Amino acid sequence: MRAVIVDGSRDGARHSRAACDLIEEELRRNGWEVDSYAIGDQDEGTVPGCFRCWIEHPGLCTRQDSGRTVPATYVRGDVAIFLSPVSGGGMFIARKKGT
C-alpha cells in the first residue's frame, strides 16, 4: 500500500510536523510506502498565465516544479493525508499551491 502525506502548515509549525512524522512512522511500521511533502519546503513558481496548460497540454503546467510532483504522487497513492490549518473558513494558502 502507498500513502502520501502533504503538510500544508505554516513554516515552522512544529506541531504539524510532529503529527506528520508520527503518522508516517506508524504507516511505515505497518508496511506502507510513504511519500511525505512539506509544501512550505517545495519549489513553487507563480502561475505564468500563458494558458498552455489549457491549449497545448490540458491540465499540465509548463513549469517544472513541485506543482507537478506532489499531485502526481498522491494520485498514485492508496491514501492521501492532508494536514493544514483552517484559515478564514478554508485551507491555508500554502496547502493550496501544492495541489
The first five atom37 places (N, CA, C, CB, O) and aatype in JSON, in Angstrom:
{
  "aatype": [12, 1, 0, 19, 9, 19, 3, 7, 15, 1, 3, 7, 0, 1, 8, 15, 1, 0, 0, 4, 3, 10, 9, 6, 6, 6, 10, 1, 1, 2, 7, 17, 6, 19, 3, 15, 18, 0, 9, 7, 3, 5, 3, 6, 7, 16, 19, 14, 7, 4, 13, 1, 4, 17, 9, 6, 8, 14, 7, 10, 4, 16, 1, 5, 3, 15, 7, 1, 16, 19, 14, 0, 16, 18, 19, 1, 7, 3, 19, 0, 9, 13, 10, 15, 14, 19, 15, 7, 7, 7, 12, 13, 9, 0, 1, 11, 11, 7, 16],
  "atom_mask": [
    [1, 1, 1, 1, 1],
    [1, 1, 1, 1, 1],
    [1, 1, 1, 1, 1],
    [1, 1, 1, 1, 1],
    [1, 1, 1, 1, 1],
    [1, 1, 1, 1, 1],
    [1, 1, 1, 1, 1],
    [1, 1, 1, 0, 1],
    [1, 1, 1, 1, 1],
    [1, 1, 1, 1, 1],
    [1, 1, 1, 1, 1],
    [1, 1, 1, 0, 1],
    [1, 1, 1, 1, 1],
    [1, 1, 1, 1, 1],
    [1, 1, 1, 1, 1],
    [1, 1, 1, 1, 1],
    [1, 1, 1, 1, 1],
    [1, 1, 1, 1, 1],
    [1, 1, 1, 1, 1],
    [1, 1, 1, 1, 1],
    [1, 1, 1, 1, 1],
    [1, 1, 1, 1, 1],
    [1, 1, 1, 1, 1],
    [1, 1, 1, 1, 1],
    [1, 1, 1, 1, 1],
    [1, 1, 1, 1, 1],
    [1, 1, 1, 1, 1],
    [1, 1, 1, 1, 1],
    [1, 1, 1, 1, 1],
    [1, 1, 1, 1, 1],
    [1, 1, 1, 0, 1],
    [1, 1, 1, 1, 1],
    [1, 1, 1, 1, 1],
    [1, 1, 1, 1, 1],
    [1, 1, 1, 1, 1],
    [1, 1, 1, 1, 1],
    [1, 1, 1, 1, 1],
    [1, 1, 1, 1, 1],
    [1, 1, 1, 1, 1],
    [1, 1, 1, 0, 1],
    [1, 1, 1, 1, 1],
    [1, 1, 1, 1, 1],
    [1, 1, 1, 1, 1],
    [1, 1, 1, 1, 1],
    [1, 1, 1, 0, 1],
    [1, 1, 1, 1, 1],
    [1, 1, 1, 1, 1],
    [1, 1, 1, 1, 1],
    [1, 1, 1, 0, 1],
    [1, 1, 1, 1, 1],
    [1, 1, 1, 1, 1],
    [1, 1, 1, 1, 1],
    [1, 1, 1, 1, 1],
    [1, 1, 1, 1, 1],
    [1, 1, 1, 1, 1],
    [1, 1, 1, 1, 1],
    [1, 1, 1, 1, 1],
    [1, 1, 1, 1, 1],
    [1, 1, 1, 0, 1],
    [1, 1, 1, 1, 1],
    [1, 1, 1, 1, 1],
    [1, 1, 1, 1, 1],
    [1, 1, 1, 1, 1],
    [1, 1, 1, 1, 1],
    [1, 1, 1, 1, 1],
    [1, 1, 1, 1, 1],
    [1, 1, 1, 0, 1],
    [1, 1, 1, 1, 1],
    [1, 1, 1, 1, 1],
    [1, 1, 1, 1, 1],
    [1, 1, 1, 1, 1],
    [1, 1, 1, 1, 1],
    [1, 1, 1, 1, 1],
    [1, 1, 1, 1, 1],
    [1, 1, 1, 1, 1],
    [1, 1, 1, 1, 1],
    [1, 1, 1, 0, 1],
    [1, 1, 1, 1, 1],
    [1, 1, 1, 1, 1],
    [1, 1, 1, 1, 1],
    [1, 1, 1, 1, 1],
    [1, 1, 1, 1, 1],
    [1, 1, 1, 1, 1],
    [1, 1, 1, 1, 1],
    [1, 1, 1, 1, 1],
    [1, 1, 1, 1, 1],
    [1, 1, 1, 1, 1],
    [1, 1, 1, 0, 1],
    [1, 1, 1, 0, 1],
    [1, 1, 1, 0, 1],
    [1, 1, 1, 1, 1],
    [1, 1, 1, 1, 1],
    [1, 1, 1, 1, 1],
    [1, 1, 1, 1, 1],
    [1, 1, 1, 1, 1],
    [1, 1, 1, 1, 1],
    [1, 1, 1, 1, 1],
    [1, 1, 1, 0, 1],
    [1, 1, 1, 1, 1]
  ],
  "atom_positions": [
    [[0.84, -1.17, 0.0], [0.0, 0.0, 0.0], [0.89, 1.24, 0.0], [-0.96, -0.01, 1.22], [2.0, 1.23, 0.53]],
    [[0.38, 2.31, -0.6], [1.15, 3.54, -0.71], [0.32, 4.71, -0.17], [1.58, 3.8, -2.19], [-0.87, 4.83, -0.47]],
    [[0.97, 5.55, 0.62], [0.32, 6.73, 1.19], [1.16, 7.96, 0.88], [0.11, 6.59, 2.72], [2.38, 7.87, 0.72]],
    [[0.5, 9.09, 0.79], [1.19, 10.37, 0.66], [0.68, 11.29, 1.76], [0.97, 11.01, -0.77], [-0.52, 11.36, 2.03]],
    [[1.61, 11.99, 2.39], [1.28, 12.95, 3.44], [1.69, 14.33, 2.93], [1.99, 12.6, 4.81], [2.84, 14.53, 2.55]],
    [[0.75, 15.25, 2.93], [1.03, 16.62, 2.49], [0.81, 17.55, 3.68], [0.11, 17.03, 1.28], [-0.3, 17.74, 4.17]],
    [[1.92, 18.12, 4.14], [1.89, 19.05, 5.27], [1.8, 20.46, 4.73], [3.15, 18.89, 6.18], [2.77, 21.0, 4.21]],
    [[0.63, 21.06, 4.84], [0.4, 22.41, 4.34], [0.44, 23.45, 5.43], [0.0, 0.0, 0.0], [-0.12, 24.54, 5.26]],
    [[1.07, 23.14, 6.53], [1.11, 24.09, 7.65], [2.01, 25.28, 7.35], [1.57, 23.39, 8.92], [2.81, 25.26, 6.42]],
    [[1.86, 26.28, 8.16], [2.72, 27.45, 8.06], [4.14, 27.03, 8.38], [2.24, 28.59, 9.0], [4.35, 26.09, 9.15]],
    [[5.1, 27.71, 7.81], [6.51, 27.4, 8.08], [6.79, 27.43, 9.57], [7.43, 28.39, 7.34], [6.37, 28.35, 10.27]],
    [[7.5, 26.42, 10.04], [7.9, 26.37, 11.44], [6.82, 25.86, 12.38], [0.0, 0.0, 0.0], [7.0, 25.96, 13.6]],
    [[5.72, 25.33, 11.87], [4.66, 24.8, 12.72], [5.08, 23.43, 13.24], [3.3, 24.71, 11.95], [4.79, 22.41, 12.62]],
    [[5.75, 23.43, 14.38], [6.34, 22.19, 14.89], [5.31, 21.12, 15.23], [7.16, 22.48, 16.11], [5.6, 19.93, 15.1]],
    [[4.11, 21.51, 15.66], [3.09, 20.51, 15.99], [2.63, 19.76, 14.75], [1.9, 21.18, 16.68], [2.41, 18.55, 14.79]],
    [[2.48, 20.47, 13.67], [2.06, 19.84, 12.43], [3.13, 18.89, 11.92], [1.76, 20.9, 11.38], [2.82, 17.77, 11.49]],
    [[4.38, 19.32, 11.95], [5.48, 18.45, 11.5], [5.57, 17.21, 12.38], [6.82, 19.21, 11.52], [5.8, 16.11, 11.88]],
    [[5.38, 17.37, 13.69], [5.42, 16.24, 14.6], [4.29, 15.26, 14.29], [5.32, 16.72, 16.06], [4.48, 14.05, 14.33]],
    [[3.09, 15.79, 13.97], [1.96, 14.92, 13.61], [2.26, 14.15, 12.34], [0.68, 15.76, 13.44], [1.98, 12.95, 12.25]],
    [[2.83, 14.82, 11.34], [3.2, 14.15, 10.1], [4.22, 13.05, 10.35], [3.77, 15.16, 9.09], [4.1, 11.95, 9.79]],
    [[5.2, 13.33, 11.18], [6.23, 12.33, 11.49], [5.63, 11.11, 12.18], [7.33, 12.94, 12.36], [6.0, 9.98, 11.87]],
    [[4.7, 11.33, 13.12], [4.06, 10.21, 13.81], [3.23, 9.37, 12.86], [3.18, 10.74, 14.95], [3.27, 8.14, 12.91]],
    [[2.47, 10.02, 12.0], [1.64, 9.3, 11.03], [2.53, 8.5, 10.07], [0.75, 10.27, 10.23], [2.26, 7.33, 9.8]],
    [[3.57, 9.13, 9.58], [4.49, 8.44, 8.67], [5.14, 7.24, 9.34], [5.56, 9.41, 8.16], [5.22, 6.16, 8.74]],
    [[5.6, 7.41, 10.55], [6.24, 6.31, 11.28], [5.28, 5.14, 11.46], [6.73, 6.8, 12.65], [5.66, 3.98, 11.27]],
    [[4.04, 5.43, 11.83], [3.05, 4.37, 12.04], [2.72, 3.65, 10.74], [1.77, 4.95, 12.66], [2.62, 2.42, 10.71]],
    [[2.57, 4.4, 9.66], [2.29, 3.77, 8.37], [3.45, 2.86, 7.94], [2.04, 4.84, 7.3], [3.22, 1.73, 7.51]],
    [[4.67, 3.36, 8.06], [5.84, 2.54, 7.68], [5.94, 1.29, 8.54], [7.13, 3.37, 7.81], [6.28, 0.21, 8.05]],
    [[5.64, 1.43, 9.81], [5.68, 0.27, 10.72], [4.69, -0.8, 10.28], [5.38, 0.71, 12.17], [4.89, -1.99, 10.53]],
    [[3.62, -0.37, 9.64], [2.6, -1.31, 9.18], [2.79, -1.71, 7.71], [1.23, -0.72, 9.37], [1.87, -2.25, 7.09]],
    [[3.97, -1.44, 7.16], [4.31, -1.92, 5.83], [3.93, -1.01, 4.67], [0.0, 0.0, 0.0], [4.02, -1.43, 3.52]],
    [[3.53, 0.2, 4.94], [3.17, 1.13, 3.88], [4.4, 1.8, 3.31], [2.18, 2.16, 4.39], [5.37, 2.04, 4.02]],
    [[4.34, 2.12, 2.03], [5.32, 3.02, 1.42], [4.74, 4.42, 1.59], [5.6, 2.68, -0.12], [3.56, 4.64, 1.35]],
    [[5.58, 5.38, 2.0], [5.08, 6.71, 2.3], [5.92, 7.78, 1.6], [5.09, 6.96, 3.82], [7.15, 7.76, 1.65]],
    [[5.23, 8.7, 0.94], [5.85, 9.91, 0.39], [5.32, 11.06, 1.23], [5.53, 10.11, -1.16], [4.11, 11.18, 1.44]],
    [[6.22, 11.89, 1.72], [5.82, 12.99, 2.6], [6.36, 14.31, 2.05], [6.32, 12.75, 4.04], [7.53, 14.42, 1.7]],
    [[5.48, 15.31, 1.98], [5.87, 16.62, 1.47], [5.46, 17.7, 2.45], [5.22, 16.88, 0.09], [4.36, 17.69, 2.99]],
    [[6.36, 18.63, 2.68], [6.04, 19.86, 3.41], [5.94, 20.93, 2.33], [7.14, 20.23, 4.52], [6.95, 21.33, 1.75]],
    [[4.74, 21.4, 2.07], [4.51, 22.33, 0.98], [5.37, 23.58, 1.1], [3.04, 22.73, 0.93], [5.84, 24.11, 0.1]],
    [[5.58, 24.04, 2.32], [6.41, 25.23, 2.52], [7.84, 25.05, 2.05], [0.0, 0.0, 0.0], [8.53, 26.03, 1.78]],
    [[8.3, 23.79, 1.96], [9.66, 23.49, 1.51], [9.76, 23.27, 0.01], [10.18, 22.28, 2.24], [10.86, 23.11, -0.52]],
    [[8.62, 23.25, -0.68], [8.62, 22.92, -2.1], [8.98, 24.14, -2.95], [7.26, 22.38, -2.52], [8.73, 25.28, -2.58]],
    [[9.57, 23.85, -4.09], [9.94, 24.89, -5.05], [8.74, 25.17, -5.95], [11.17, 24.46, -5.9], [8.47, 24.42, -6.89]],
    [[8.01, 26.23, -5.64], [6.82, 26.58, -6.4], [7.0, 27.92, -7.07], [5.58, 26.6, -5.49], [7.4, 28.89, -6.43]],
    [[6.73, 27.98, -8.33], [6.75, 29.25, -9.04], [5.37, 29.85, -9.09], [0.0, 0.0, 0.0], [4.4, 29.25, -8.62]],
    [[5.27, 31.03, -9.64], [3.96, 31.64, -9.82], [3.37, 31.18, -11.14], [4.05, 33.2, -9.77], [4.1, 30.73, -12.03]],
    [[2.09, 31.28, -11.26], [1.42, 30.87, -12.49], [1.82, 31.83, -13.61], [-0.14, 30.84, -12.31], [1.64, 33.04, -13.47]],
    [[2.37, 31.3, -14.72], [2.84, 32.19, -15.78], [1.72, 32.85, -16.57], [3.7, 31.42, -16.71], [1.94, 33.88, -17.2]],
    [[0.51, 32.29, -16.54], [-0.61, 32.89, -17.26], [-0.53, 32.73, -18.76], [0.0, 0.0, 0.0], [-1.15, 33.51, -19.5]],
    [[0.21, 31.74, -19.23], [0.38, 31.55, -20.67], [-0.75, 30.74, -21.3], [1.71, 30.87, -20.94], [-0.88, 30.72, -22.53]],
    [[-1.56, 30.08, -20.48], [-2.68, 29.25, -20.91], [-2.27, 28.02, -21.71], [-3.63, 30.07, -21.72], [-3.11, 27.37, -22.33]],
    [[-0.97, 27.7, -21.71], [-0.52, 26.49, -22.41], [-1.08, 25.24, -21.74], [1.02, 26.43, -22.45], [-1.24, 24.2, -22.38]],
    [[-1.39, 25.35, -20.44], [-1.99, 24.21, -19.72], [-3.42, 23.94, -20.21], [-1.98, 24.47, -18.2], [-3.94, 22.85, -19.99]],
    [[-4.02, 24.89, -20.85], [-5.36, 24.7, -21.41], [-5.29, 24.28, -22.86], [-6.18, 25.98, -21.27], [-6.06, 23.43, -23.31]],
    [[-4.37, 24.89, -23.61], [-4.36, 24.75, -25.06], [-3.47, 23.59, -25.55], [-3.9, 26.04, -25.69], [-3.92, 22.74, -26.31]],
    [[-2.23, 23.57, -25.1], [-1.26, 22.6, -25.63], [-1.29, 21.25, -24.92], [0.12, 23.17, -25.54], [-1.21, 20.21, -25.57]],
    [[-1.41, 21.27, -23.62], [-1.42, 20.01, -22.85], [-2.32, 20.2, -21.64], [0.04, 19.6, -22.41], [-1.85, 20.56, -20.56]],
    [[-3.62, 19.95, -21.81], [-4.61, 20.22, -20.77], [-4.22, 19.64, -19.4], [-5.94, 19.65, -21.19], [-3.91, 18.46, -19.25]],
    [[-4.26, 20.54, -18.41], [-4.01, 20.14, -17.03], [-2.56, 20.05, -16.63], [0.0, 0.0, 0.0], [-2.28, 19.72, -15.48]],
    [[-1.63, 20.32, -17.52], [-0.21, 20.18, -17.21], [0.5, 21.51, -17.44], [0.43, 19.07, -18.07], [0.59, 22.0, -18.56]],
    [[1.0, 22.09, -16.35], [1.69, 23.37, -16.43], [3.05, 23.2, -17.12], [1.87, 23.98, -15.02], [3.67, 22.14, -17.04]],
    [[3.49, 24.25, -17.78], [4.79, 24.22, -18.46], [5.95, 24.29, -17.47], [4.89, 25.36, -19.45], [7.07, 23.92, -17.82]],
    [[5.7, 24.77, -16.25], [6.77, 24.87, -15.26], [7.17, 23.49, -14.75], [6.34, 25.77, -14.08], [6.32, 22.62, -14.56]],
    [[8.44, 23.3, -14.54], [8.97, 22.06, -13.98], [9.25, 22.29, -12.49], [10.27, 21.59, -14.74], [10.4, 22.51, -12.1]],
    [[8.21, 22.24, -11.67], [8.38, 22.43, -10.24], [7.54, 21.41, -9.48], [8.0, 23.87, -9.83], [7.01, 20.48, -10.08]],
    [[7.42, 21.59, -8.18], [6.69, 20.61, -7.37], [5.19, 20.64, -7.63], [6.95, 20.85, -5.91], [4.47, 19.77, -7.15]],
    [[4.71, 21.61, -8.39], [3.31, 21.63, -8.78], [2.94, 20.43, -9.64], [0.0, 0.0, 0.0], [1.76, 20.1, -9.79]],
    [[3.93, 19.79, -10.2], [3.72, 18.54, -10.94], [3.96, 17.32, -10.05], [4.64, 18.48, -12.17], [3.21, 16.35, -10.1]],
    [[5.0, 17.39, -9.26], [5.43, 16.24, -8.46], [4.42, 15.82, -7.4], [6.74, 16.55, -7.79], [4.05, 14.65, -7.31]],
    [[3.98, 16.77, -6.6], [3.11, 16.45, -5.47], [1.78, 15.85, -5.94], [2.84, 17.7, -4.64], [1.41, 14.78, -5.46]],
    [[1.04, 16.48, -6.87], [-0.21, 15.87, -7.31], [-0.02, 14.51, -7.98], [-0.91, 16.79, -8.27], [-0.83, 13.61, -7.78]],
    [[1.04, 14.35, -8.76], [1.28, 13.06, -9.41], [1.51, 11.97, -8.38], [2.49, 13.15, -10.35], [1.11, 10.82, -8.59]],
    [[2.15, 12.31, -7.29], [2.41, 11.32, -6.23], [1.14, 10.91, -5.53], [3.4, 11.88, -5.22], [0.91, 9.72, -5.32]],
    [[0.28, 11.88, -5.15], [-0.89, 11.46, -4.41], [-1.96, 10.81, -5.27], [-1.48, 12.62, -3.69], [-2.82, 10.1, -4.75]],
    [[-1.92, 11.04, -6.56], [-2.86, 10.35, -7.44], [-2.52, 8.86, -7.53], [-2.84, 10.99, -8.84], [-3.42, 8.03, -7.67]],
    [[-1.24, 8.53, -7.44], [-0.81, 7.12, -7.5], [-0.97, 6.39, -6.16], [0.64, 7.03, -7.95], [-0.83, 5.17, -6.11]],
    [[-1.25, 7.12, -5.11], [-1.34, 6.51, -3.79], [-2.69, 5.88, -3.5], [0.0, 0.0, 0.0], [-3.67, 6.11, -4.21]],
    [[-2.71, 5.08, -2.46], [-3.95, 4.47, -1.99], [-4.64, 5.37, -0.96], [-3.66, 3.09, -1.39], [-5.86, 5.36, -0.84]],
    [[-3.84, 6.14, -0.23], [-4.36, 7.04, 0.8], [-3.61, 8.36, 0.7], [-4.21, 6.43, 2.22], [-2.39, 8.38, 0.54]],
    [[-4.34, 9.47, 0.78], [-3.72, 10.8, 0.82], [-4.14, 11.47, 2.12], [-4.13, 11.65, -0.42], [-5.33, 11.52, 2.45]],
    [[-3.17, 11.99, 2.83], [-3.42, 12.66, 4.11], [-2.94, 14.09, 3.98], [-2.71, 11.92, 5.31], [-1.76, 14.34, 3.7]],
    [[-3.85, 15.04, 4.18], [-3.52, 16.45, 4.09], [-3.66, 17.07, 5.48], [-4.44, 17.19, 3.06], [-4.72, 16.96, 6.1]],
    [[-2.61, 17.7, 5.96], [-2.66, 18.41, 7.23], [-2.52, 19.9, 6.93], [-1.54, 17.92, 8.21], [-1.58, 20.32, 6.25]],
    [[-3.45, 20.68, 7.43], [-3.43, 22.11, 7.15], [-4.24, 22.85, 8.2], [-3.98, 22.41, 5.74], [-5.29, 22.37, 8.63]],
    [[-3.75, 24.01, 8.62], [-4.6, 24.83, 9.49], [-5.78, 25.37, 8.68], [-3.79, 25.99, 10.12], [-5.69, 25.52, 7.46]],
    [[-6.86, 25.65, 9.35], [-8.02, 26.26, 8.71], [-7.91, 27.76, 8.95], [-9.38, 25.68, 9.25], [-7.79, 28.22, 10.09]],
    [[-7.97, 28.51, 7.88], [-7.81, 29.96, 7.97], [-8.9, 30.62, 7.14], [-6.4, 30.4, 7.48], [-9.0, 30.39, 5.94]],
    [[-9.7, 31.44, 7.76], [-10.77, 32.12, 7.04], [-11.82, 31.16, 6.49], [0.0, 0.0, 0.0], [-12.45, 31.43, 5.47]],
    [[-12.0, 30.03, 7.16], [-13.0, 29.06, 6.74], [-12.53, 28.09, 5.68], [0.0, 0.0, 0.0], [-13.32, 27.26, 5.21]],
    [[-11.26, 28.16, 5.3], [-10.75, 27.25, 4.28], [-9.32, 26.85, 4.56], [0.0, 0.0, 0.0], [-8.77, 27.16, 5.62]],
    [[-8.72, 26.17, 3.6], [-7.35, 25.7, 3.75], [-6.36, 26.86, 3.78], [-6.99, 24.74, 2.61], [-6.62, 27.93, 3.21]],
    [[-5.26, 26.64, 4.43], [-4.17, 27.61, 4.43], [-3.62, 27.67, 3.01], [-3.06, 27.22, 5.46], [-3.45, 26.64, 2.37]],
    [[-3.33, 28.85, 2.51], [-2.94, 29.06, 1.12], [-1.73, 28.25, 0.7], [-2.66, 30.52, 0.88], [-1.64, 27.83, -0.46]],
    [[-0.79, 28.0, 1.6], [0.39, 27.21, 1.25], [-0.01, 25.79, 0.85], [1.38, 27.16, 2.41], [0.65, 25.19, 0.01]],
    [[-1.07, 25.25, 1.43], [-1.52, 23.9, 1.09], [-2.13, 23.91, -0.3], [-2.54, 23.38, 2.13], [-2.0, 22.93, -1.03]],
    [[-2.8, 24.98, -0.67], [-3.45, 25.03, -1.98], [-2.43, 25.01, -3.11], [-4.31, 26.28, -2.1], [-2.7, 24.43, -4.16]],
    [[-1.27, 25.63, -2.92], [-0.35, 25.73, -4.04], [0.28, 24.41, -4.42], [0.73, 26.71, -3.71], [0.85, 24.3, -5.51]],
    [[0.19, 23.39, -3.57], [0.77, 22.09, -3.9], [-0.23, 21.11, -4.43], [0.0, 0.0, 0.0], [0.13, 19.96, -4.7]],
    [[-1.48, 21.51, -4.6], [-2.47, 20.55, -5.04], [-3.23, 21.01, -6.25], [-3.4, 20.26, -3.95], [-4.11, 20.3, -6.73]]
  ]
}
